[in-house]
Amino acid sequence: MTGPHAGKAGRKTAKEIGVKGAWTLKARGPAKILVGCVYRAESEWADKSILSEKKDRPAEHLAVCEHGVAVGASTRRVAIERAKQSEHWCEKCKARVAAL
């Protein structure tokens, strides 16, 4: 696998974020929930069986919220889209958004 999430540049970004395999971390939405994306093969979830958004193959990337809940994605673009919608796949994120 190649791309900005792999190799020396990817490891540098992950080190800066402080999470193995991470390539982005942001406070998202009005609730400012920390959600990031990781390259699954380089992350702590590498040995987990997490499927992509279509549930048809293993996920290449994951969106992970500050509560430790992760969802799979087939591409970086899909991972970012899913990260922006953590209130749809994490109950704790949903509660924080509802409390606003």
C-alpha positions, 0 to 999 in steps of 0.5 A: 500500500502506498500513499500519504498514510504509508511509509516514512511520511505516514509514520511521522504524521502518526508520531506527531498525532500520537496514535499508531497509524493515524493520519488525521485528528480533529475536533469535529462538529459543534460538540468538538468531538475528537475524531481521527482516521487511521490506516488499519494495517499500521494501527492497533486495530491491524489484527481486528476484523473490521469491515469497510462501509459496504461490509463486503471486504476488510477496511483499509482505513478506520474512523475512530472517535475519542471514545475508542469506537471505530468504523471501517472505510474502504478509502481515505475519503470515506474515512473522513466522511465517516469521521464527520458523522461519529454521532451516527455510529457512537452512542457517546458521541450521539449523546454529546451532540444531543446535549447541545 
